[in-house]
Amino acid sequence: MTRIIGTGVYVPARRTNEDFEEKYGKKAKAISRLINHEVHYLATDIESREVNISNVGMALNAAKQAIQNAKLANEDIDLIIYSTSTPDYLLPPSYILLQKELKIKNCMGFDIRSGCAGFGTALTLADKYIKTGECKNALVVGADLISSRFTKFPAKELDMKTLFNYMFFGDCAGAVVLTGSDEDRGIISTKVESTMADVDMGSAFYVGGALHPYPSEEVDSEKWAAYQATGLSEEYLSKVLIETFEEFQNESGVDLSEIDRFIMPIESEKIAKRVFERFPEITPDKICSNHSEGGALINAAIPVAINSAIENEKLKKNEKVLIYAAENTQWQHAIIFMKW
């Protein structure tokens, strides 16, 4: 079976709501009352607008820690899967830049360009490569540096929606090392899918791709940095999560009451309320997450939650663990069932 044998996290500078309020005044104060976190992880400087560490720089720190905790050498890694929605460059792929920094001579790999579902997708693919014997040790990285999308766009007064997103998201990197094992514990099953591709996008980065590589009047200015549609996430993310858990129970024969730990970062209290009303067996003491510390960490949220759970001794040997990752871009999601 495929086991997680090492984890690592890199957290950039920590800033507070008060720092934003000092810079942006009343608008930031109003937003502080709307978001669930008071501490922000920022790889950029609020005042100077400069990037202090790159996406790959954060990933490198997390990867080194994960490899060290796995008691491996960098050269032991023969697969890197790098999931991010905010790469340093469109090309080359981020995994190659990380491989270069780790000084790994021979390594296969690829990037996953996704949001919050990306890390779950990456775990699924790493599991497949290991179980088919195509690799021995996989390094899976989730990293995002979204704040530069707000500080590096043309200087202007941020409107409320843009400032909300600036304060809502966080920068961070997390990594895990996976390997094959003869032990009867590890990843049992995985599933990645999109079941609502016909529903409108809940969020998007409209600027930076081939259609709109730069800010332009063709795109509403409130969509230049990051866009989130009002109300869609609460409706559809909760619907997807509930349907996925119901499907998991039916297909696996495992009742959610049998699960010891749920690793499933949820940023919205409304979504959490709907899910917990449907599944009262998912009690707060069973959930492992970053509890919004640092903001919505996108691809880093899952590895940060796993690392925190290990550090706080919340994951015990042979416990049944369910990892769930989903995003509101086009409602794709991943679920991983394992015995720890």
SEPAFI-146814 format. One line per 8 residues: number of its first residue (from 1); their letters; for each residue x, y, z of N, C-alpha, C. Coordinates in steps of 0.001 Angstrom, whole numbers, always signed. Example, Ala and Ser with C-alpha at 12.3 -4.5 7.8 and 13.67 -1.06 7.14 Angstrom:
// residues 2
1 = AS = +13190/-5690/+7800/+12300/-4500/+7800/+13200/-3300/+7800  +12850/-2250/+7080/+13670/-1060/+7140/+12900/+30/+7870
***
This chain:
// residues 340
1 = MTRIIGTG = +840/-1196/+0/+0/+0/+0/+881/+1254/+0  +297/+2345/-390/+1027/+3617/-424/+852/+4351/+898  +1992/+4698/+1511/+1940/+5377/+2799/+2559/+6769/+2716  +2070/+7656/+3557/+2700/+8961/+3752/+3746/+8793/+4839  +5011/+9066/+4500/+6092/+8833/+5466/+6807/+10116/+5878  +6426/+11247/+5299/+7054/+12502/+5681/+6203/+13690/+5270  +6193/+14706/+6085/+5437/+15923/+5775/+6285/+17153/+6066  +5951/+18252/+5394/+6651/+19502/+5642/+5779/+20687/+5268
9 = VYVPARRT = +6002/+21793/+5922/+5201/+23006/+5690/+6117/+24214/+5714  +5849/+25162/+4843/+6522/+26455/+4939/+5475/+27552/+5025  +5563/+28349/+6079/+4664/+29481/+6297/+5465/+30766/+6143  +5069/+31662/+5231/+5778/+32941/+5100/+5415/+33884/+6244  +5599/+35173/+6043/+5338/+36138/+7115/+3882/+36103/+7563  +3684/+36280/+8861/+2338/+36361/+9422/+1963/+37829/+9624  +822/+38222/+9082/+301/+39572/+9281/-1106/+39464/+9860  -1619/+40546/+10407/-2907/+40523/+11089/-3931/+41403/+10380
17 = NEDFEEKY = -5183/+41273/+10800/-6222/+42152/+10285/-5868/+43614/+10533  -5241/+43867/+11679/-4865/+45243/+12015/-3886/+45832/+11004  -3005/+44976/+10464/-2066/+45458/+9444/-2809/+45914/+8192  -3824/+45141/+7801/-4634/+45525/+6643/-5436/+46787/+6939  -5960/+46855/+8150/-6765/+48022/+8523/-5932/+49305/+8522  -4685/+49182/+8941/-3802/+50340/+8929/-3536/+50819/+7507  -3471/+49858/+6570/-3177/+50195/+5176/-4428/+50628/+4414  -5565/+49929/+4652/-6747/+50134/+3813/-7946/+50730/+4548
25 = GKKAKAIS = -7807/+50987/+5839/-8810/+51733/+6569/-10137/+51020/+6797  -11227/+51769/+6642/-12562/+51289/+6993/-12975/+50051/+6200  -12579/+49983/+4935/-12943/+48813/+4127/-12360/+47535/+4742  -11120/+47599/+5151/-10485/+46431/+5761/-11133/+46083/+7095  -11533/+47104/+7856/-12213/+46837/+9131/-13523/+46099/+8904  -14258/+46504/+7887/-15524/+45839/+7575/-15287/+44393/+7153  -14248/+44168/+6365/-13940/+42812/+5893/-13463/+41935/+7044  -12768/+42522/+8004/-12287/+41758/+9166/-13438/+41080/+9898
33 = RLINHEVH = -14607/+41695/+9842/-15780/+41120/+10526/-16428/+40004/+9714  -16050/+39885/+8448/-16676/+38902/+7560/-15876/+37615/+7429  -14571/+37680/+7604/-13731/+36499/+7406/-13492/+35782/+8735  -13086/+34501/+8623/-12961/+33660/+9810/-11580/+33710/+10451  -10644/+34423/+9861/-9286/+34402/+10396/-8777/+35813/+10672  -7885/+35884/+11627/-7280/+37170/+11984/-5803/+37223/+11623  -5216/+36054/+11340/-3811/+35982/+10951/-3730/+35612/+9476  -2883/+36316/+8746/-2733/+36100/+7308/-1311/+35649/+7003
41 = YLATDIES = -1170/+34607/+6175/+139/+34188/+5694/+401/+34932/+4388  +1440/+35740/+4346/+1709/+36564/+3168/+3171/+36452/+2729  +3360/+36063/+1480/+4695/+36028/+897/+5063/+37377/+295  +4126/+38311/+300/+4378/+39663/-191/+4263/+40647/+966  +4815/+41837/+766/+4784/+42865/+1790/+3619/+43820/+1541  +2794/+44032/+2552/+1621/+44895/+2389/+2035/+46313/+1998  +3085/+46807/+2625/+3481/+48197/+2390/+4256/+48374/+1081  +5318/+47595/+892/+6176/+47784/-283/+5632/+47101/-1535
49 = REVNISNV = +4720/+46147/-1361/+4131/+45385/-2459/+5133/+44432/-3118  +6270/+44212/-2487/+7293/+43333/-3045/+7048/+41884/-2633  +7482/+40954/-3492/+7406/+39526/-3182/+8655/+39141/-2386  +8467/+38615/-1196/+9591/+38270/-323/+10148/+36877/-592  +9299/+35968/-1068/+9730/+34609/-1402/+8804/+34086/-2492  +9352/+33338/-3425/+8565/+32855/-4561/+7742/+31630/-4186  +6868/+31237/-5092/+6095/+30009/-4917/+7043/+28820/-4779  +7982/+28699/-5702/+8939/+27588/-5655/+9832/+27691/-4426
57 = GMALNAAK = +10137/+28912/-4002/+10927/+29088/-2780/+10216/+28522/-1566  +8909/+28789/-1454/+8128/+28221/-356/+8091/+26701/-465  +7843/+26199/-1693/+7761/+24757/-1912/+9072/+24064/-1557  +10194/+24707/-1868/+11501/+24121/-1566/+11667/+23901/-69  +11299/+24891/+722/+11410/+24757/+2178/+10522/+23630/+2702  +9283/+23550/+2189/+8378/+22489/+2631/+8881/+21123/+2186  +9391/+21035/+957/+9878/+19762/+414/+11085/+19246/+1189  +12026/+20119/+1494/+13203/+19704/+2260/+12795/+19113/+3606
65 = QAIQNAKL = +11839/+19766/+4253/+11381/+19290/+5557/+10703/+17931/+5431  +9871/+17768/+4385/+9159/+16499/+4192/+10129/+15358/+3901  +11131/+15615/+3058/+12116/+14587/+2713/+12944/+14213/+3936  +13317/+15211/+4713/+14082/+14946/+5943/+13252/+14129/+6926  +11978/+14497/+7094/+11115/+13758/+8022/+10858/+12336/+7547  +10942/+12125/+6231/+10777/+10773/+5679/+12047/+9948/+5807  +13134/+10606/+6280/+14447/+9959/+6442/+14988/+9466/+5098  +14785/+10299/+4073/+15296/+10002/+2745/+16268/+11091/+2322
73 = ANEDIDLI = +17033/+10811/+1278/+17863/+11818/+627/+17089/+12379/-560  +17448/+13591/-975/+16747/+14196/-2111/+16755/+13281/-3330  +17870/+12615/-3588/+18004/+11754/-4758/+17108/+10523/-4693  +16549/+10232/-3517/+15636/+9089/-3401/+14280/+9391/-4025  +13987/+10655/-4263/+12704/+11043/-4864/+12772/+10818/-6372  +11848/+10026/-6899/+11849/+9791/-8349/+10571/+10259/-9035  +9676/+10921/-8278/+8485/+11538/-8865/+8136/+12787/-8055  +7912/+13898/-8765/+7441/+15130/-8121/+6139/+15545/-8792
81 = IYSTSTPD = +5093/+15699/-7995/+3833/+16254/-8489/+3602/+17563/-7744  +3457/+18621/-8492/+3422/+19978/-7928/+2075/+20597/-8286  +1245/+20812/-7290/-85/+21366/-7522/-135/+22821/-7080  -526/+23697/-7989/-620/+25120/-7681/-1564/+25802/-8659  -2195/+26864/-8198/-3004/+27697/-9083/-2267/+28975/-9437  -1112/+29187/-8792/-375/+30442/-8960/+1108/+30157/-9174  +1488/+29536/-10291/+2899/+29224/-10527/+3728/+30492/-10707  +5024/+30373/-10448/+5916/+31508/-10675/+5943/+31883/-12159
89 = YLLPPSYI = +5901/+30866/-13017/+5904/+31069/-14466/+4891/+30129/-15100  +4324/+30532/-16237/+3476/+29600/-16978/+4332/+28460/-17521  +5535/+28758/-17939/+6542/+27783/-18329/+7882/+28297/-17845  +8785/+27445/-17370/+8682/+25989/-17305/+7788/+25526/-16157  +7449/+24228/-16134/+6646/+23702/-15027/+7344/+23899/-13682  +6550/+24087/-12656/+7112/+24327/-11326/+7875/+23120/-10798  +7448/+21918/-11174/+8107/+20730/-10613/+9569/+20668/-11048  +9863/+21123/-12287/+11238/+21088/-12779/+12104/+22098/-12030
97 = LLQKELKI = +11523/+23265/-11741/+12255/+24268/-10973/+12557/+23758/-9564  +11591/+23043/-8983/+11806/+22464/-7655/+12853/+21354/-7721  +12760/+20497/-8741/+13753/+19445/-8931/+15162/+20038/-9022  +15276/+21140/-9765/+16570/+21816/-9918/+17096/+22300/-8575  +16216/+22913/-7775/+16629/+23431/-6466/+17015/+22300/-5512  +16358/+21155/-5650/+16667/+20005/-4791/+17885/+19230/-5290  +18381/+19616/-6482/+19551/+18976/-7094/+19328/+17476/-7321  +18118/+17146/-7767/+17798/+15763/-8129/+18092/+15591/-9617
105 = KNCMGFDI = +19009/+14706/-9963/+19467/+14591/-11353/+18396/+13999/-12253  +17826/+12872/-11844/+16830/+12183/-12675/+15507/+12078/-11914  +14462/+12611/-12517/+13166/+12590/-11832/+12065/+12845/-12853  +10991/+12078/-12765/+9830/+12402/-13590/+8878/+13255/-12762  +7940/+13902/-13451/+7007/+14733/-12709/+6132/+15560/-13611  +5244/+16303/-12995/+4360/+17198/-13730/+3672/+18133/-12758  +3098/+19191/-13310/+2313/+20143/-12531/+840/+19830/-12670  +98/+20131/-11620/-1361/+20136/-11681/-1797/+21574/-11495
113 = RSGCAGFG = -2495/+22097/-12474/-2968/+23478/-12386/-4396/+23449/-11879  -4547/+23633/-10588/-5862/+23493/-9978/-5917/+24333/-8714  -7098/+24372/-8110/-7293/+25081/-6857/-7289/+24107/-5696  -8270/+24235/-4818/-8291/+23459/-3570/-8376/+21955/-3782  -8875/+21495/-4935/-8951/+20063/-5213/-7621/+19503/-5690  -6673/+20386/-6005/-5441/+19957/-6641/-4612/+18987/-5833  -4459/+19243/-4530/-3598/+18380/-3739/-4187/+16978/-3604  -5513/+16901/-3461/-6160/+15588/-3423/-5967/+14841/-4727
121 = TALTLADK = -6043/+15545/-5841/-5782/+14949/-7156/-4345/+14453/-7234  -3411/+15259/-6734/-2001/+14884/-6764/-1730/+13636/-5922  -2348/+13536/-4752/-2198/+12336/-3923/-2694/+11097/-4664  -3824/+11255/-5351/-4395/+10144/-6097/-3437/+9659/-7177  -2859/+10587/-7920/-1944/+10217/-9000/-659/+9607/-8454  -137/+10158/-7372/+1074/+9594/-6768/+821/+8157/-6324  -341/+7907/-5758/-712/+6557/-5332/-715/+5592/-6520  -1261/+6046/-7652/-1308/+5192/-8846/+104/+4864/-9340
129 = YIKTGECK = +969/+5871/-9407/+2332/+5654/-9897/+3098/+4691/-8999  +2907/+4820/-7685/+3611/+3929/-6767/+3072/+2505/-6863  +1762/+2357/-6910/+1168/+1017/-6935/+1442/+276/-8237  +1663/+1010/-9329/+2003/+360/-10598/+3498/+121/-10728  +4277/+545/-9750/+5709/+331/-9762/+6489/+1301/-10622  +5847/+2351/-11105/+6544/+3316/-11966/+7420/+4273/-11180  +7190/+4377/-9886/+8088/+5157/-9035/+8121/+4530/-7659  +9136/+4905/-6894/+9292/+4353/-5549/+8903/+5367/-4483
137 = NALVVGAD = +9436/+6577/-4617/+9173/+7623/-3626/+8669/+8882/-4339  +7492/+9318/-3968/+6883/+10479/-4616/+6840/+11665/-3657  +7216/+12816/-4181/+7089/+14073/-3440/+5897/+14822/-4021  +4898/+15075/-3182/+3704/+15803/-3623/+3691/+17151/-2918  +3622/+18205/-3714/+3690/+19565/-3185/+2412/+20317/-3517  +1919/+21067/-2548/+817/+22008/-2782/+1279/+23379/-2337  +1303/+24333/-3260/+1809/+25665/-2912/+1053/+26728/-3686  +778/+27831/-3026/+135/+28963/-3707/+646/+30273/-3152
145 = LISSRFTK = +872/+31196/-4082/+1249/+32554/-3735/+267/+33462/-4469  -860/+33704/-3843/-1932/+34457/-4500/-1855/+35954/-4217  -1195/+36346/-3132/-1212/+37760/-2745/-573/+38661/-3790  +381/+38128/-4565/+1023/+38959/-5576/+59/+39348/-6694  -1028/+38612/-6817/-2031/+38984/-7822/-2713/+40301/-7432  -2658/+40629/-6164/-3260/+41882/-5697/-2228/+43008/-5638  -1002/+42668/-5256/+9/+43714/-5105/+730/+44040/-6404  +731/+43118/-7359/+1494/+43329/-8588/+654/+43807/-9769
153 = FPAKELDM = -637/+43851/-9600/-1475/+44413/-10653/-1364/+45937/-10615  -1796/+46631/-11675/-1671/+48096/-11708/-2174/+48736/-10419  -1383/+49639/-9886/-1730/+50275/-8614/-3044/+51026/-8742  -3954/+50761/-7858/-5246/+51451/-7840/-5869/+51199/-6472  -6859/+51952/-6141/-7577/+51710/-4896/-8356/+50402/-5046  -8155/+49487/-4144/-8839/+48205/-4241/-10308/+48373/-3867  -11203/+47842/-4725/-12617/+47863/-4365/-12867/+46811/-3288  -14056/+46804/-2721/-14357/+45931/-1583/-14192/+44454/-1937
161 = KTLFNYMF = -14678/+44039/-3116/-14594/+42631/-3490/-13150/+42192/-3644  -12332/+43041/-4259/-10930/+42692/-4465/-10187/+42647/-3139  -10435/+43620/-2277/-9789/+43631/-968/-10239/+42440/-126  -11507/+42084/-251/-12001/+40901/+473/-11185/+39669/+82  -10989/+39456/-1222/-10233/+38293/-1678/-8775/+38364/-1234  -8205/+39558/-1244/-6832/+39749/-774/-6706/+39282/+674  -7695/+39630/+1495/-7651/+39267/+2906/-8138/+37838/+3150  -8897/+37295/+2224/-9474/+35955/+2388/-8440/+34860/+2137
169 = FGDCAGAV = -7655/+35010/+1075/-6684/+33977/+707/-5374/+34144/+1474  -4576/+33067/+1494/-3268/+33113/+2135/-2226/+32419/+1284  -963/+32745/+1520/+170/+32130/+816/+797/+31064/+1713  +1135/+29921/+1127/+1711/+28844/+1939/+2139/+27698/+1032  +2968/+26815/+1563/+3359/+25597/+846/+3376/+24427/+1810  +2964/+23270/+1315/+3023/+22043/+2094/+3459/+20904/+1203  +4063/+19897/+1788/+4548/+18766/+998/+4431/+17473/+1799  +4242/+16376/+1070/+4278/+15052/+1690/+5111/+14132/+807
177 = VLTGSDED = +5721/+13155/+1439/+6454/+12111/+724/+5693/+10811/+890  +5463/+10132/-235/+4755/+8861/-215/+5668/+7755/-741  +5479/+6548/-235/+6256/+5407/-694/+5408/+4148/-602  +5828/+3097/-1296/+5134/+1820/-1220/+5533/+1057/+23  +4615/+262/+538/+4886/-482/+1770/+4161/-1820/+1732  +4774/-2825/+2367/+4141/-4141/+2493/+3181/-4188/+3673  +3185/-3130/+4477/+2299/-3093/+5635/+847/-2958/+5199  -41/-3457/+6057/-1468/-3397/+5767/-2054/-2066/+6232
185 = RGIISTKV = -1427/-982/+5824/-1944/+348/+6117/-1395/+1324/+5082  -2203/+2311/+4794/-1870/+3257/+3739/-3129/+3618/+2973  -2960/+4061/+1730/-4099/+4481/+919/-4870/+3259/+424  -6156/+3213/+752/-7019/+2101/+371/-7742/+2393/-936  -8294/+3588/-1053/-9012/+3941/-2280/-8953/+5443/-2502  -9091/+5832/-3775/-9122/+7253/-4134/-10149/+7455/-5246  -10620/+8691/-5339/-11537/+9027/-6427/-11440/+10516/-6715  -11287/+10838/-7977/-11243/+12225/-8422/-12277/+12399/-9518
193 = ESTMADVD = -13110/+13414/-9400/-14115/+13618/-10439/-14690/+15025/-10402  -15384/+15349/-11466/-16172/+16579/-11538/-17579/+16184/-11934  -18538/+16540/-11119/-19920/+16109/-11363/-20850/+17262/-11714  -20313/+18490/-11694/-21167/+19642/-11969/-20464/+20637/-12894  -19896/+20105/-13975/-19181/+20972/-14904/-20116/+21927/-15641  -21411/+21653/-15572/-22375/+22514/-16258/-22804/+23708/-15402  -22387/+23719/-14134/-22741/+24823/-13233/-21762/+25977/-13441  -22222/+27203/-13264/-21362/+28377/-13417/-20146/+28285/-12506
201 = MGSAFYVG = -19049/+28923/-12918/-17828/+28940/-12103/-18063/+29710/-10809  -17614/+29118/-9721/-17733/+29810/-8442/-16601/+30787/-8212  -15438/+30500/-8816/-14309/+31418/-8721/-13430/+31230/-9943  -12592/+32225/-10216/-11722/+32142/-11388/-10633/+33197/-11311  -9511/+32899/-11950/-8474/+33884/-12223/-8604/+34203/-13711  -9275/+35268/-14027/-9565/+35587/-15425/-8356/+36145/-16163  -7462/+36785/-15442/-6314/+37430/-16074/-5043/+36611/-15834  -4250/+36428/-16882/-2996/+35696/-16762/-2881/+34534/-17720
209 = GALHPYPS = -4012/+34147/-18336/-3998/+33063/-19305/-3905/+33600/-20733  -4096/+32715/-21701/-3942/+33092/-23104/-5034/+34046/-23586  -6242/+33941/-23044/-7326/+34824/-23484/-7110/+36256/-23025  -6680/+36399/-21774/-6449/+37734/-21211/-5137/+37712/-20425  -3998/+37776/-21124/-2712/+37684/-20425/-2413/+38864/-19522  -3031/+40014/-19796/-2802/+41212/-18993/-4144/+41856/-18650  -4183/+42682/-17613/-5423/+43415/-17313/-5852/+44258/-18506  -7127/+44214/-18814/-7635/+44994/-19937/-9086/+45362/-19676
217 = EEVDSEKW = -9604/+46285/-20456/-10990/+46716/-20306/-11960/+45623/-20727  -11472/+44571/-21361/-12327/+43442/-21740/-12773/+42643/-20524  -12041/+42797/-19442/-12357/+42093/-18193/-12668/+43138/-17134  -13794/+42969/-16461/-14161/+43886/-15375/-13020/+43935/-14366  -12668/+45128/-13904/-11504/+45299/-13031/-11615/+44504/-11740  -12842/+44232/-11264/-12978/+43445/-10028/-12589/+41988/-10248  -12400/+41579/-11519/-11987/+40210/-11834/-10503/+40122/-12169  -9776/+41218/-12100/-8379/+41192/-12509/-7533/+40296/-11610
225 = AAYQATGL = -7697/+40381/-10327/-6849/+39604/-9412/-7442/+38226/-9139  -8620/+38189/-8561/-9327/+36930/-8269/-10804/+37244/-8180  -11613/+36307/-8630/-13067/+36532/-8635/-13765/+35375/-7949  -14737/+35692/-7099/-15590/+34682/-6484/-17049/+35109/-6628  -17848/+34240/-7186/-19261/+34543/-7366/-19981/+34486/-6024  -20883/+35412/-5816/-21609/+35496/-4549/-22597/+34345/-4408  -22500/+33613/-3299/-23513/+32615/-2955/-23351/+31234/-3562  -22593/+31098/-4649/-22519/+29800/-5319/-21777/+28754/-4489
233 = SEEYLSKV = -20733/+29166/-3805/-19935/+28204/-3043/-20757/+27530/-1944  -21504/+28327/-1200/-22317/+27762/-121/-23310/+26733/-655  -23859/+27024/-1832/-24864/+26118/-2392/-24238/+24857/-2965  -23213/+25017/-3806/-22726/+23874/-4577/-21582/+23111/-3921  -20704/+23780/-3187/-19660/+23018/-2506/-20247/+22096/-1449  -21245/+22586/-719/-21891/+21726/+279/-22618/+20576/-405  -23237/+20848/-1550/-23954/+19803/-2302/-22980/+18726/-2793  -21858/+19156/-3344/-20850/+18218/-3830/-20301/+17370/-2696
241 = LIETFEEF = -19985/+18009/-1569/-19415/+17277/-441/-20391/+16236/+83  -21633/+16626/+260/-22650/+15689/+764/-22827/+14516/-191  -22931/+14810/-1498/-23108/+13735/-2481/-21894/+12812/-2512  -20702/+13385/-2384/-19479/+12572/-2413/-19406/+11637/-1223  -19755/+12137/-35/-19732/+11289/+1156/-20786/+10185/+1063  -21953/+10504/+543/-22986/+9485/+371/-22514/+8404/-597  -21877/+8845/-1688/-21357/+7909/-2685/-20242/+7049/-2100  -19389/+7651/-1299/-18304/+6899/-667/-18858/+5788/+212
249 = QNESGVDL = -19850/+6102/+1017/-20442/+5091/+1900/-21058/+3953/+1095  -21751/+4291/+18/-22412/+3267/-793/-21404/+2373/-1511  -20325/+2971/-2025/-19363/+2203/-2817/-18379/+1422/-1949  -17987/+1975/-808/-16973/+1324/+31/-17568/+403/+1081  -18830/+642/+1428/-19432/-112/+2515/-18966/+354/+3883  -18236/+1469/+3909/-17732/+2042/+5160/-18634/+3195/+5570  -19182/+3123/+6765/-20023/+4200/+7267/-19136/+5325/+7814  -19599/+6552/+7659/-18801/+7680/+8145/-18567/+7611/+9653
257 = SEIDRFIM = -19434/+6925/+10367/-19244/+6779/+11818/-18008/+5946/+12140  -17511/+5185/+11153/-16319/+4361/+11349/-15035/+5144/+11112  -15131/+6328/+10535/-13958/+7128/+10236/-13461/+7819/+11503  -12160/+7689/+11767/-11584/+8276/+12978/-11202/+9739/+12783  -10710/+10092/+11568/-10264/+11452/+11299/-10707/+11894/+9902  -11180/+13126/+9837/-11533/+13748/+8561/-10579/+14917/+8335  -9830/+14846/+7241/-8962/+15961/+6863/-9676/+16684/+5726  -10329/+17790/+6056/-11215/+18451/+5102/-11367/+19931/+5452
265 = PIESEKIA = -10396/+20746/+5077/-10509/+22178/+5370/-11769/+22785/+4754  -12578/+23431/+5572/-13787/+24122/+5096/-13702/+25563/+5576  -13719/+26509/+4634/-13542/+27920/+4990/-14850/+28621/+5339  -15980/+28016/+4974/-17271/+28669/+5167/-18060/+28004/+6288  -18520/+28809/+7227/-19348/+28280/+8317/-20682/+27783/+7789  -21198/+28408/+6734/-22477/+27982/+6154/-22357/+26585/+5536  -21242/+26349/+4843/-21021/+25025/+4264/-20883/+23990/+5368  -20093/+24313/+6385/-19896/+23383/+7497/-21223/+23038/+8164
273 = KRVFERFP = -22076/+24034/+8358/-23367/+23815/+9015/-24223/+22842/+8219  -24267/+23003/+6900/-25066/+22108/+6054/-24539/+20683/+6089  -23233/+20553/+6034/-22618/+19224/+6016/-22821/+18516/+7351  -22609/+19225/+8451/-22715/+18596/+9764/-24166/+18275/+10123  -25100/+19035/+9594/-26508/+18704/+9803/-26859/+17399/+9092  -26270/+17184/+7913/-26532/+15955/+7153/-25780/+14775/+7766  -24563/+15015/+8269/-23743/+13936/+8825/-23337/+14281/+10262  -24221/+14088/+11223/-23889/+14420/+12622/-22745/+13579/+13175
281 = EITPDKIC = -22419/+12476/+12488/-21309/+11644/+12956/-19950/+12305/+12718  -19913/+13343/+11888/-18678/+14094/+11696/-18609/+15148/+12793  -18023/+14790/+13893/-17954/+15694/+15046/-16672/+16537/+14987  -16696/+17728/+15579/-15532/+18630/+15522/-14226/+17995/+15963  -14276/+17095/+16943/-13049/+16487/+17445/-12410/+15538/+16440  -13162/+15143/+15401/-12629/+14247/+14378/-12015/+14990/+13190  -12205/+16294/+13135/-11776/+17066/+11969/-10378/+17629/+12179  -9539/+17451/+11159/-8196/+18018/+11158/-8132/+19075/+10059
289 = SNHSEGGA = -7854/+20301/+10425/-7731/+21383/+9451/-6865/+22474/+10045  -6614/+23508/+9257/-5844/+24640/+9788/-6756/+25661/+10456  -8083/+25365/+10481/-9073/+26226/+11129/-8961/+27681/+10657  -8728/+27836/+9362/-8637/+29148/+8712/-7411/+29964/+9122  -6528/+29394/+9933/-5289/+30088/+10276/-4530/+30420/+9001  -4247/+31692/+8803/-3477/+32106/+7638/-4305/+32454/+6425  -5602/+32107/+6437/-6469/+32358/+5288/-6748/+31083/+4517  -7472/+31212/+3418/-7741/+30070/+2544/-6452/+29730/+1809
297 = LINAAIPV = -5860/+28578/+2092/-4515/+28248/+1626/-4502/+27452/+328  -5647/+27236/-260/-5799/+26604/-1577/-5061/+25264/-1607  -4017/+25119/-2439/-3343/+23829/-2585/-2557/+23408/-1348  -2227/+24359/-487/-1457/+24017/+713/-2345/+23570/+1872  -3657/+23750/+1762/-4544/+23502/+2905/-4475/+22060/+3405  -4515/+21093/+2498/-4500/+19681/+2911/-3166/+19293/+3551  -2010/+19548/+2899/-753/+19157/+3567/-502/+19886/+4874  -955/+21134/+4983/-824/+21858/+6251/-1639/+21154/+7334
305 = AINSAIEN = -2868/+20720/+6974/-3728/+20025/+7944/-3126/+18685/+8353  -2569/+17957/+7390/-1941/+16668/+7704/-742/+16876/+8616  +103/+17826/+8274/+1303/+18099/+9076/+929/+18502/+10499  -82/+19373/+10622/-521/+19823/+11942/-1065/+18657/+12766  -1832/+17776/+12108/-2398/+16626/+12817/-1309/+15697/+13333  -244/+15532/+12541/+877/+14689/+12975/+1593/+15343/+14156  +1866/+16637/+14037/+2573/+17338/+15108/+1787/+17325/+16411  +454/+17374/+16309/-396/+17392/+17499/-859/+15993/+17912
313 = EKLKKNEK = -245/+14968/+17277/-508/+13564/+17594/-1994/+13215/+17487  -2640/+13748/+16459/-4056/+13456/+16238/-4262/+12285/+15283  -3199/+11835/+14632/-3292/+10695/+13730/-2580/+9511/+14356  -3344/+8485/+14679/-2794/+7303/+15328/-2679/+6150/+14321  -1738/+5284/+14566/-1517/+4127/+13699/-2795/+3308/+13553  -3117/+2966/+12305/-4269/+2145/+11916/-5617/+2862/+12008  -5617/+4149/+12333/-6876/+4888/+12298/-7361/+5036/+10859  -8680/+5039/+10688/-9271/+5242/+9372/-9396/+6747/+9119
321 = VLIYAAEN = -8834/+7185/+8002/-8758/+8604/+7693/-9392/+8869/+6336  -10171/+9939/+6263/-10777/+10359/+5005/-10287/+11768/+4682  -9613/+11883/+3542/-9130/+13188/+3077/-10058/+13660/+1964  -10591/+14868/+2130/-11513/+15401/+1123/-11045/+16779/+678  -10950/+16949/-637/-10537/+18237/-1195/-11477/+18610/-2328  -11964/+19848/-2318/-12879/+20297/-3372/-12670/+21777/-3617  -13066/+22232/-4801/-12907/+23647/-5111/-14120/+24187/-5849  -14249/+25508/-5782/-15426/+26143/-6365/-15174/+26735/-7740
329 = TQWQHAII = -14029/+26405/-8357/-13810/+26904/-9710/-14814/+26253/-10659  -14797/+24915/-10697/-15782/+24187/-11483/-16265/+22950/-10731  -16119/+23014/-9378/-16707/+22042/-8463/-16072/+20656/-8538  -14806/+20564/-9017/-14117/+19284/-9017/-13695/+18918/-7599  -13510/+17632/-7347/-13217/+17196/-5981/-12474/+15866/-5980  -11819/+15575/-4857/-11070/+14339/-4691/-11303/+13814/-3278  -11338/+12487/-3163/-11510/+11867/-1851/-10539/+10698/-1740  -9827/+10648/-627/-8829/+9605/-392/-9159/+8926/+932
337 = FMKW = -9302/+7595/+890/-9578/+6804/+2087/-8339/+6000/+2411  -7904/+6084/+3660/-6683/+5379/+4027/-6702/+4908/+5472  -5842/+3950/+5735/-5582/+3514/+7104/-4224/+4072/+7480  -4184/+4889/+8509/-2958/+5618/+8846/-1876/+4686/+9399
***
